[in-house]
Amino acid sequence: MDNGDLEGGGGDLAFHGKGGRKYSPVVAHDRAVLEMSSMDPGSSSDSKSCVRKNNAGTLGSLDSDGREGSNPENGGANGPYQEHKLELFGFDSLVSILGLKSMTGEQAPALSSPRDGEDVSITSGQPKPSAVKMGTMMGVFVPCLQSILGIIYYIRFSWIVGMGGIGDALLLVSLCGLCTFLTGISLSAIATNGAMKGGGPYYLIGRALGPEVGVSIGLCFFLGNAVAGALYVLGAVETFLKALPSAGIFTETTTKVNGTVSEPIQSISTHDLQIYGIVVTIILCFIVFGGVKMINRVAPAFLIPVLFSIFCIFIGIFLAKKDDPAPGVTGLSLESFKDNWSSDYKNTNSAGIPDAEGNVHWNFHALVGLFFPAVTGIMAGSNRSASLKDTQRSIPIGTLAATLTTTGLYLVSVLLFGAVATRDKLLTDRLLTATIAWPFPAIIHIGIILSTLGAALQSLTGAPRLLAAISNDDILPVLNYFKVAEGSEPYMATLFTAFICMGCVIIGNLDLITPTVTMFFLLCYSGVNLSCFLLDLLDAPSWRPRWKFHHWSFSLLGASLCIANQVHPKNWYPIPLIFCRPWGKLPENVPCHPKLADFANCMKKKGRGMSIFINILDGDYHERAEDAKAACKQLDTYINYKNCEGVAEIVVAPNMSEGFRGVVQTMGLGNLKPNIVVMRYPEIWRRENLKEIPGRFVGIINDCIVANKAVVIVKGLDEWPNEYQRQYGTIDLYWIVRDGGLMLLLSQLLLTKESFESCKIQVFCIAEEDTDAEGLKADVKKFLYDLRMQAEVFVIAIKSWDVQPENGSQPDESKEAFTAAQQRVADYLAEIKETAKKEGTPLMADGKPVIVNEQQVEKFLYTTLKLNSTILRYSRMAAVVLVSLPPPPVSHPAYCYMECMDLLVDNLPRLLMVRGYRRDVVTLFT
C-alpha cells in the first residue's frame, strides 16, 4: 500500500496503531483540513503557501515559485502526499530557513547574513555560485604573518634594542607578545563558539557584549587598520628613499649627535614622504579594488621575498666581523652584549638621532607605543572570516601559529642585534638590518618594501570589509553609504579608508603614527578579551567553544595588559602615601598627628580619592603581630573619624628605614600605586637631640627618589587649618626646578577647599641675575594660561649662588643663623674625621662611607639661606608657601643636609617642600 492508495482511499480504509487504536487517513473534507485551509501557514512573503480543496478531492498548494503544486495526475516526483503533508502543517518556511528544502524535492536558496534576531527573507530561484573559500594557510596564517612582520622590525627594531638595551627589549617583546597571544586564545574561543559571519572581531564583540559596544570597538579597530595602512606606506617610502637618496626631491642633513659634531647623517625630508606616500596609497587602492581574489594571488609574491630577506639578515649577522661590513659593527661579541644589556634612554630629535637638546624623550612606555604595532595583525585572518572554509579550525590554528612564530623571531633578534654592534651604531643606523645583510643591502630594501606593501594591502583589504559589516547592521545611520550586498566588493568603504590613510600619510612621521595605531589595537584587543572573560564567567548554555585551551583568567590577564599603559597627564591624580610614624612621641591612643588627615584631604579634589596611611612598628613580626592588628584598627578608626577616604596599613620591620623601603616598593597595584609620599618635617630633632633622625629622614627622601615617587614634606603641621578655618592672603609658589607641574597642581587642589578658596596664587620664578626677566615672565604667563591656571607671576633675579654673603646683604638674624649652622657643621665634620682617624677607617657617617666637599657644603648652606631670606621678604603673610625640595647631595652626611633644611624652613610658619618625579602631572592639552 503506497501513499497514493492511502490518500485516495475511502473512509473504510484504516490502519491499526499500537494498542489496537484505529487511525484514519486525512481526506479533503476532513474538519481540520477545512479549518486550516483559511489560515496563513506562516511562510515567507515571496512564497505563500495556501491550502485549498481541488476538484480531484486532494490538497493543492503553491510551490516556492508561486506555481500550482504537483498532483498525482501531474506526476509529482515524490508523490503528492509527501509534499502536501509538509505544506499542510506549515513547514515550508521552516524547512527553507534551515536549508533543508531538499526534503520537499526543491533546491534551497542561498541565505543572506542579517543581524541576529531579525526575520530572514527567503528568496526564490537558483542560488548564486559561492566564491572559492580559503584554508588555514592562505586564509589566516599568511595574512597574519604579513601583517605582523611589518616595518617596525626592519627599520626600528635595532634602534629599540639600542635605546632600551637587551634587558628592556626582551621584556618589551615578551610583554607585547604575551598580550597578543592571550588575545589570540580569547579570539580562538569565541570564533569556535558557532558559525562566524563577516566582520571578524566586530561580529565577535557585537554578539557577545551587544551591538552598541561592538560598533564602538569595531570602529576603533577599523580606524586602527586604516591608520596602520599609512604606517606601512610611510615605512615603504622611507626605505625606498634611504636606498635611493637621489630619488628625494628635498634633503635634510643632521651633523650633531648628542650635541657633538659627527659625520653628516642624511635624514629624509617630510615632504618627500608625503608626496611618495600619497602616490603609493593610490596605487594600492587600485589593487584592492580588484577584490580578495587578486590580493590572494599577489600575497605569496609579497611574502616569499620577506622570508628570504630575514634569512639574509641572520646569515649576515653570523658572518659579520669587527667594522665589517660597516664601522660600528662588532660581529657577535660578548663584550657588545654586556655593553648593550642595560638601557640608555635619552632625548632624540624628530629623526630619532640622540640629541641632548632634542624634543623627543624616550622611556619604556614610549617604546611600548613604538613597538606594539609590530605584534598586531593577529586579526587579519578573522577579518576575512566570510571567505574561510572552516572558521572554527582555521582561525585558532593560523592565528596562534603566526603569533608564536613572530614572537620567537623577535626574541632571537633582540639577542643577536644586541651582540652584533655598538650602541651608537644601533641608535644612528636605523637600517642596520640592511647594513649587515648578506650578500648585499639591496635584498633587505626589497624585502622591507614588499613586506610593508603586503601589510598595507592587508590593512586596506580588511578595514573596508569591517566598515561594511558595521554599516550593514543599521546601527549608525551615518554609515549607510557604505552598505554592500553580500558577496559584493565594498568600493565606497575602500575609498573612505584610502582617504583616512592618505590623511595620516600627510603627517609624514612614522614615530608619531605608531602610538595612535597602538591605542586603537589595544582597545580592540581588550574588547575581545573582555568578551571572552564575561562569556566564560557567565557560562551561558550557548557558550560551548570547540577551542578548549582557554580560561577566564587568561582573558582577564589579556584585558589587563591591554589597558595598563602609562596614565596621560590629564588623567593623573594624586594617591598619597601618608607616613604616620612620628619623629617624637605622641600621647597614648593617638595613632598619628591629628592634622595629617586634614592635609591629606587637601590633596584631593572635592575630597574624592584614596589615601594610604602607613605606620611602621619596630621589632619581630611574630612577636608584634597582635600589636600591629590593634594599631591598624586604631589608625582606621582615626581615618573614619576624620571623614577621609583611605586605608590603614601597619608594617612590622626590624627598623623604620627597612620597613619604609619595603613599603615604597610593594604598596599598591598597577595604576593604584601611591605616587606621592607625605610626611612631617622633623622640627624637634635638634631641640631633643635626636641624632638618628637626620639619617632616617634623608634615607626616606632617597628611597622615594629611587622608587620614582613624588615627595611632599609639611613644615608647620600644627598650624594647618581644618575645613572650618578660612584662610586669606596668597598661596605662594617658589618655582626653582622642573617638577612636572606638581606644585602648580597642588596649589589648584588647595583652592578647591573651603579653607583656601579665598586665596590667590602667586608664582615666583628664581633666576640668575643676567637672565632675561621679562622674557621669562612672559613665557611663564603663557604656560599658565595654556594650563587654564590663574596666577600672578614674579621673576626674582638673585646673584650667583657661590657668592659669599657680604656685609649688609642679609638681616642680622639670618647672618646669625648662617654662622651658627657653619659652626655646627664644622664641629660635626671634625668629630667624624677624628673618629675615622682613631679607628683607622674611611670617613663614615650614618653607617656608610661618605665623601665630604666642605666648599660644596658651604655653598649649599648659603643657597638655602638666600632662598629663606627671599621667601621671608615676599611671602611673610602668605597662607601657605610651596617651594622646590632640593635633593640630598650624593655621598654627603645626612647631618649637613638637615642643617641646610633648617636654614630653609627657619621662621616660616607653614611650608610645603615639594619634589616631583620623572613625569608630567599637568598638560596643555585636553
N, C-alpha and C positions, 0 to 999 in steps of 0.2 A: 504493500500500500504506500503510494508515494504522496507527496504534498498535494498534487493536483487532485488525486482521488479524495483526499481528506477534506479539501476545501470545497470541492464540488458536490460532495455527498449530502444527502438529506439529513433530517433531524434524527433518523433512526440509527445513523452511523455514529457510534460512540465507542470509546475505548475505556478500559478499566484501569484505574490507577491503583496505587498501593493501598491496601486495606479494603479493596472492593468498591471504592467510590467510583461513580460514573463521571466522565468528563466528556462534554460535547464540543465539537469544533465550533469556531467562530464563524458566523454566517452574516450576510449583508443586512438582514433585517433584525439582527441582534440589538437589544436595547442599548447596550454600552456603545455599540458602533454608531447608532443614531445620535446619542448624546455627544460623542466625541467628534462627530463629523462637523459640528458647528463651532469647535474650539480651534484656536491657533496653537499648533503644536510647538511653537517657540523656535522655529528655525530662523535662519538668517534672513535679512531684508532682501537679499538678492535671490534667494531660493526659498520661497514659502511653500510649505507642504500643506496640502489640504486633503481631507478625507471625504469622498463623495461616493454616492451609490451609482453604479453604472448599469447599463441595460442588461449586461450578462449576469447580473447578480453577484459581481465580485467587486472588491475595493480597488478604485483607481487612485492615481496620485500624479503630482507634477514632480519630475526629477529636478536635479540641481541646475539644469539649464533652462528650466521653465517649460519643458516639453511634457506631454502626457506620458505617464508611466506605462511600462510594458504590461501586457496581459497574456493569458495563455495563447490567444489567437496570434499575437504578435511574436510569439516565441521568445519570451524573456530568457536571458541567459541562465539565470539562477532560479528560474521558476517564479511565478507571481507571488506565491505565499511568502517566500523568504524576504522579498523586498518590501512587500506591503506590511509585513509584520513590524519592521523597523519604523516605517512611517506611521503606522497606527499608534505606536507608543511614543511618538515624538522624538526618536533617536537620531534623526537625520543631522541636525546641527551639532549634537554632541559628538557623533562619530566624525564629523568634519573637523571639529576643533581638535580632537585627539589625534588627527592624522590617520584615522582608520577607515577611510572611505572605501578601501578595497573590500570591506565586508559587504558592501552593497553592490559590488561589481563596478565601481567608478574609481577614478583617479583623484586623490586628494590634492587640492590646490596648495601652492606654497604659502606659508604663513608669513605675516608681517611681524614686526617687533615693536608692539606698542608698549606703553608703560604698564607696569604691574597693576592689576586691579581694574583695568579698563576692558570693555567689551571688545571682542575680536570680530572683525568683519570677514566673512567667508566669501571669497571671490570665485567666480565661475571660470571655466576654461582651463586650458592646459597650463601647468606651471612653467615658469621661466627656467631655463637650464642654469644650474648652480655653478658658481665660479670654482676654479680649481683651489682646493684647500691645501694649506701648508702644514708640514710636520714640525717636530720639535727643533730640529737643526736649523732649517731655514726660516721657520716661523717665529722662534723665540731666541735660541742660543746666539745665532749670528746677529740679529738686530740688537740684542742686549750687549754683545761683545763690541759691536761697532759703536754703540752709544757710550759705553763705559770707557773704552780706550780712545780717549779724545785728546785734545790739545794740551791739557794740563800735564799729562805725563811727559810729553815731548819737550815742551819749552818752559815749564815751571817746576818740574819735579826736582831736578838737581838743585835749582835755586832754593827750593823749600828745605832741602837737606842742608844746604849751606847756612841758611838763616836759623833754622830750628835745631840744627845738629842731628846726629844719628838717633840719639835717645828720644828727643821730642818727635822726630819724624816717624819713628816706629810706633810711638804712642798715638800719633795723629792718624796713621794708616789703620792701626788696629781699632781705634775708636770709630772712625768713619766706616770701616769695613764691617764692624760689628753692627752698627746702626742699619746698614743696608741689608746685611744677612738676616737680622731679626725681622726686618720689614718683608724680606723675601719669604720667610716662613709664614708670616701672617697672610701675605698675599696668596701663598700656596693653599693655605687652609680655606680661605674664602673662595678662591677660584674653583676648588674641588667640592664645594657645597652646592652642587646643582649646575645646570647649564648657565653659561655666561654669554650675554649678548654683546653687541658693540658698545664701545665707550670705555672699556678697560677699567681703570681704577674708579672712574666716576660711577660706573654701573655698580661696582662693588660697594662703595661707600654709601651711595644713594639708597641702595636696597637694605643696607644694614642700619644706618642712622637716620634715614629719611631723605626725601628728595631735596629739601632746603639745605641741609648740611652737605649733601652730595654735590649740589650745584656750587656752593661756596668753595669747597675744596677742589672740585673739578675745574673751576675757573682758574684757581691758583696753579693747578697742575698744567692747564693749558698755557697760561702765561709763562710758567717755568720752561715749558718746551719751546715756546716762541722766542723767549729771550735767550735760551740756550742755543738756538739756531744762530743768533747773532754772535754768541761767544765762539762757536765753531768757525763761523765765516771769518771773524777777525783773526782767529788763530791761523787759518789757512793763508790769509793775506799777509799776516806778519811774517810767516815762514817764507813765503814767496819773495817778499821784499828783502829779507835778510839773505836769502840765497842768491838773489839777483838785484843788488843795490842799484844798478843802472836803470832799473825799471821805475824807480821812485821819481816822482815829479818834484817833490820837496825833500830837503835833507836837514837833519839836525845832528849835532855832534856834542858829546859830553867829554870834557877834558879833566874833570876832577872826580876823584873817588875818595870819600871820607875827608873832603876838604883839601886834599893834596893833589898836585898836578900829576897826571899819569898819561899813558898813551891814549890818544883820542879813541873814544868808543862811539861808533855811529849809532844813532837812535833813529827809529822810523818815525816819519812825520805823521801826525794825526790826520792831516788832510789826505795823505796817500791811503791810509787805512780806510777812510770814509769813502773815497772815490772807488777804489778797487772793491771794497766790501759791498757797495750797492750793486755794482756790476755782477759780482758773483752771486748775490742773492737772487737777482733777476734770472740768471741762467738756471739756478737750482729750481726756481719756481716752474720753469718750462718743463723740467724733468718730472717734477711732482705732478704736473697736470697730466702726464702720461698714465698715472694710476699706479696701483700697487704692483701690477704685473711688471711694469717697466722697472720699478725700484728693485724688485726681486731679481730681475735679470742682471742689473748692474751691481748688486750687493757683493757678489764674490769678487768682482773686479776691484772693488774698493778694499775688501778685507784681506785678500791674499798678499798684496804688497805691504800692508800694515804688519802682518805677522812676520813677513820676511825682514822688514826693517828692524823689528825688535830683535830678531835673531842676529842681525848685523851689529846691533848695539852691544849685545852681550859678547859676541866674538871680539869686537873692538876693545871692550874693557879688559878682557883676558890677554890681549896682545899688546896693550898699552905699556909704555916704558916711561922713564923719567924724562919730562919735557918732550915726549914724543907720543902723539903727533903734534902737540902744541905746548908752549910754556904754561906751567901750572899743573899739567898732568903728571902725576907721580907713578902711574901704574898701581896695581893693587899693593898697597903698602900698609903695614900695621901702624906705622907712625902717623900716616894720614888719618887712619881710622880713629886713633886716640885723639888727635888734634880736632877732629870734626865731631867727636861724640857729644860734647856739650853744646848748648845753644849760644847764639851770639846775636840776639835781637838788637836792631839798630834802626835809625831813620834812613829812608831812601828818597830819591827823587821820584817823579812820576814814571820814569822808565825802569825803576827797580834797582838802580845803581846806588850803593851805600853812600850816604852824604849826611854828615853831622847836622847840616842846616836844612836837610830835606823836610818836606811837609807831610810825609807818609811814615807813620810809626807802626812797627810790626811787633806782634806778640803772638802767643799760641792761639788765642781766639781768632786773631786776624788770619792766621794760617789755615784754621779750620774753614773760614769763609772762602779762602782762595782754593783750597784743595778739594773741598767736598764735591764740586761738580765732576771730579774725576772718578767718583764712585756711583754717581747717578746713572740712570739709563736702565735700571733693572725692570722698569715697566714698559720698555719698548716692545716686548712681546705681548703683554696684556693689552696694550693699546690696539693691537691688531687681532683681538680675540674673535671678532666676527669672521676672520679669514683663516682660522685654525681648524684642523681636522678634529682634534681632541683637546679642548682647552684644559680638561681636568688632568691630563697626563703631561701635556707639553709645557704649560706654564710653570709648574713646580720644578720639573727636571731642568728645563732650559734656563730658568731664571737663577736658580741656586748654583748651577754649574758655572754660569758666566760670572756670578759674584765671587765664588771661591777661586776661580781661575785668575781673575784680575787682582784680587786682594793678595794672593800668593805672589803674583808678579811684582806688585808694588813693594811688598816686604823684602823680597830679594833685591830689588833695585835700590832700596834705601841703603842696604849694607854695601852694595857694590859701588854706588855713586860716592858714598862717604869715604871709601877707601881708595878711590882712583884719582883724586885731585885735591889740591889745596882749597881752603875755604874761600880765599879771594877768587880763585878760578870758578868755584861753584856760584859765587854771588855776582860775578861780572859777565859770565858767558852763559846766557840763557839757552843757547843752542848747543850745550855741551854734548847732548846726545848725538848731534851731527858731527861735532868735532872729533869724537873718539870712535865713531862708527867705522867698521871695516866693510869694504875696502876704501870707500870714499864718501864724503858727506852728502853727495847728491842723492844717494839711496834714501837717506833719512829725510831729506827735504821732500822727496816724492812721497815717502810713507806718511809724513806728517800731513801733507796736503790732502792725500787720499783719505786718511783716517778722519780728518776734520770735516772734509766734504761728505764722507759717508755718514758721520754722526749728524751733520746738518740736514742731510736728506731724511734721516730717521726722525728728527725733530719736526721738520716741515711736513712729513707724512703723517705722523701721529697726532700732532696738535690740531689740524683741521678736522680730523675724524672725531676727536674728542669734543671739539666745539659743536660739530654737527649732532653728535649724540645728545649733548645737553640741550641744543635747540629743539630737537625732535620731541623732547619731553614736555614742551609748552609750559615751563615754569616761569621763565622770564620772557615776556612778550617782545622785548627789545631784540632778542636773539632770533626772532622768526625769520629774518633774512637769510639765515644760514641753514635752514632746514633742507634736507635732501631726502629723496625717496630711497628706499632700501636697494642697495646694490649700485647706487649712483655715486659718482665722484663729487666731493664737497668743494666745488670750484670757488664759491663765494667765501667760504671759510678759509680756503687756501690763500686767496688774495688778502684777506684780513690778517692772516698770520704773517704773510710776507711784508705787509705794511708795518706791523709791530717789529718784525725782525730788522727791517731797514731803519726804523727809528732808533733802535738800540745800536745798530752799526754806526750811526752818525756820532754816537758818544765817542767812539774811536779809542777806547781804553779797556783792554781785556780785564785788568785788575779791578776796575770799577764795576764791571758787569757780573763777575763771578759771585760776589756776596748776595746780589739780588737773586741770581739763579739758586743759590744755596737756600735762601729763605723760602722760596716757592716750593722747592722739592722737600725741604724738611716739613713744611706744613702738610703737604700731601702724604708723606710717609707717616707722619704722626696720626693722620686720619685713618689710614689703613690699619695701623697697629691698634688704634683705639677701637675701631670697628671689630677687629678680631678679639680684642680683650673683652668687650662687652658681650659679644656673642658667646664666648667661652664661659664667661661668668654667669650669664643668664641661663645658658644651656637650654635653649628653646628646643621643642621637639623636632623642629625642622633643621636644627644645626647638627648635621651628620657629615662632616667633610671626609672625603676619602683620604686626604693627606693627614696621617695620624701623628706625624712628628711635630707637634705643636703643643703649647701650653699657655695658659693665660699669663703666666709670669713672664714668658718670653715677649709677649706682645706689650705688656706693661713696661718692661725694661726698654723695648724698642721705642715706645712712645716717649718715655722719659728722656732717652738720649736725643730724640729729635727736638724736644722743646728746651733742653738745657744748653742754650747759647748764652753769651755774655749779655747781661741786662743793659739796655740802652740808657744813657744818662737821663733821658726824660722820664724814665720809669724807676730811677733809683730812689730808694727811700732808706732812712737810717734804721738799722737794727742794733740798738746799743747794748753792749755788754757792761753792765753796771758792777764795778768791783766794789763790793760792800765791806771788805775787811778794813777795819780802822787802823790808822797808824798808831794810835794810842789805845786807851781803854774806854769802853762805853759802860753806862750803867747796866746793872743786871737786867736781863729780859729785854734788852734793846738790841735787835739784830743788826742794825746798821744806822748810819747817820739819818736823822729824821727828815732831812731835806733832800736826800738822794732821789726819792721817788718824785718829788716836786720838779726837780731838774730833768728827770727822765721824761716826764710828761711834756716839758717844754721842747723836747726834741721830736715831737710827733705833731703832725698836722691834725688839728681837731681831736687830739687825744687818741687817735687811732694808730695801731701798730704795736708790735710786740717788743718787749724788753726782756733781757735775761739778767736776773740778779744773781750774782755768784759770790760765794764766800768760801774760804779755804781754812780747814782745820788741820793743825799740825799734829802728826802722830801716825800710828799704825792703823790701817783701815779696819782690821779685825777687832782691834781694841776699841775703836771710836765709831763703829758703825751705828750704834744706838744714839750716840751724841749727834751724829750727822743727821739722822732722821728727825730728832727733836729740833735741831737748829733749822732744818728745812721747813718743818711745819711752822715754826715761829716766824721765819722770814716770809713765808707765803701768807700768813695772817697779816703781816705788816703791809704787804703789797696790796692785798684786798682792802685793807683799811684806808689806804691812800688812793683807792679807785684808779689804780694803774694797771694797764693791760700788760701782763708779764708773767714769767715763770721763775721759780726759785730753784737754785741748784747749789748743793753743798758738796765740796770735794775734799776728801781726806788725802793728805800728801805728807811726805817727810818734812817739807818746809814750804814756805809761801812761794818761793821762786820756782821750784819744781812743779808745784800744783798749778800755778798760773800758766807755765809753759805748756803743760798738758791740756789745760782748758782752751787756750787760744788756738791750739792745733785741731782739736776734735769737736768743739762745741758747735752744734747746728748741723744742717743738712742742705747741700746744694745752695740755692739762692737764699735760703733761710738761715745761712750762717751769719752771726753777728759781724758787722763791718765797722763798728766804732767801739772803742774801749773808753769808758768814762770812769775816772777816779778822782778822788780829792787830793789836793796838793798837801803834802805833809808839813804843815806850818809849825808843828810842835817839835820837829826833830832836833833843833839846836837848843830850844828852851829846856827840853827834858833830857838833852844829851843822849839821844838815841842814835848811836853811831852806826847801827846796822841798817838804818833807813836809806841812806844815800845809795848803797849797793842794790837794795831791793827796788827802789824807785827807778833808777837808771836801767836795771835789768828788765823791768816791765816795759819800759819805753822801747828798748832794743828788741825785745821779743815781739812787740806789736809791729815794729818796722819790718822785721824778718818775715812775719806772718802776713804782711800786707794788710794791716788793719789801721784805720784812722785812730787818732788819739785826741781826746778832749780832757784836759786837766782843769778842774774847777778850784779856783782860789777864792776864799770868802763864802764858802757854802753856808756858814751860819747866817749870813746876811741875805741869802737867796729868798726872794719873795714867794709866798704861796699864791694861790689863784685869786685870793681876795685882796691882796695888797697891790694896788695900782701904782705903776711907776711912770715917771715923767722924765723928759730930757731926751737923750740920744743913745743909740746903740752904735758904738764906735769900733770900726774895723781897721787894724793896722796891718796892711797887706804888704808883706815883705817878700815872700816866696810863693811860687805857684803851688797851690794845693788842690787843684781840680775844682775850685769853686765851693769847697766845703764851708768856709767861713761865711760866704755870701748866702749859702743855703740855710745855715744855722740862724743867721740874722733874720731871714724871712720867716723861718719857723717860729722865732720868738715873737714876731709881730702878730702871729695868729692867736696868741694867748691874751686873755683879758688884762693880765698884769702888765704887758708891754705894748698893747695896741695903740697907746697914745704916743709912743716914742717915734723918732725919726732916725734913719740910718745915715751915718757919715763914714766915708771911706777915705783913709789916709794912706797914700802911697809913699813909702820911704824910698828915696832915690839919692844917688850921689850928687855932689854939688854941681858938676858940669853937665848934668842931664838936662835935656830939653823939657822943662817942666810943663810948658803949655801943650806941647805935642803929646806928652804922656797923659796929661789930664783929659785932652780931647779923646784919646784912644780909650781910656777907661770909661769915660762917659758913654761913648758909642757902644762899648761892650756891655755896660749895664743896661742901656736902652734895649739892645737886642735880647737881653735876658729877661726883659719885662720887669726890671727891678728899679725902684726909685730910691736914689741916694744922692747925697751931696758929696762931691769929690774934692779932696785937697791933696796937693803934692808938696811933700816936705823934703827939702834938699838938706842933707847933712854932710859935713866934711868926712873925708876918708876915715874909715874905722880905725886905722892903725895910728892915727894922730893922738898923742898923749894929751890929757886934759891940761888946758892952760889956765893960768890964774884968772879968776873972774868968769870963766866959761861955765862953771857949774855952781848951783846953790851950795851953801855951806854943808847942809845935811847930806847932800849927795856926795860931796868930797869926803866927808867923814865916813860914810858907808863904804865908799870905794877903798879908802885907805885901810879901814878895818878888815875888809874882805881880802885885800892884798896881804895883810899881815897874817891872817888865819891860814891862807893858802900856803904862804911861805913856811909857817910853822909846821903845817901838815907834811909838806914835801920834805922838810928837813928831818922830820920824825921817821918817815918811811925809808929815807935814804940811810939814816943811822941804823935802822933795823936791818936793812939789807947788808950793810957793811959788817955788822956784828955777826950775822948768821952766814955770811959768805954766799948769799943767794942773789939772783936778779931782783930788780926793783919790783916789789909786789904790792898790790892793793886789791881789796875785795876778793882775795883768794886766787888771783891770777896775775901774770906778769903785765906790767904797764910800761909805757914809754912816755916820759914827760917832756914836753916842749914848753918851757916856762914862758917864752915870749908869746907863744900862741895862747897860753892860759891867760896871760895878762891882757892880750888883745880881746879875748872873749869876755873878760870882766868889763873892759871899757865899753865894748859894744852893748852889753846889756844895760850898763849904766846910762849910756846915751839914749837908748830906747826908753828906759824908765823915765828919764827926765822929759823926753818928748811927750810921753803919754800923760804925765802929770801936768804938763803945760797946756795941752789942748783938751784933755778929757777928764779933768778932775771931777767934774759934775756929771759925768755920763752915768746912765743907769747901769750899763754893763759894757765892758771893753773886751774885744776879741783880738788876739794877737797871734802871729805865727809862732809855733813852738820850734825852737832850734833843736836839731838832733844832737845827742851826746857825741862829743868828739871820740874818734876811734882810738882805743888803747890808752885813754886817759883815765885817771882815777875818778870814781863817781863823786868823791867829795868835792873836787874842783867844779864839776857841773852843778852840784847843789848850791855852791856859793854863788855861781852866776845866776841861777834861777832865783835865789833870794834877792839879789840885786834887781832883777827884772820885776818881781811882784811887790817890792817894798812900797808901802803907803798906798797901794791900790786896793780898795775895799772889795771890789767884785770884778774878777778877771777870768776869762776863759782862754787857755792856751791850746791852740788847735794845730794839729798836723794831719794833712791829708795823706792819701796814698796814691798808688800809681794808676789812677784813672779819674776821669771827669765825673762829677756828680750833678753838673748843670750843663745845659746845652742851649745853643742859639736856635735850634730847630724844634718844631713841634712834631 
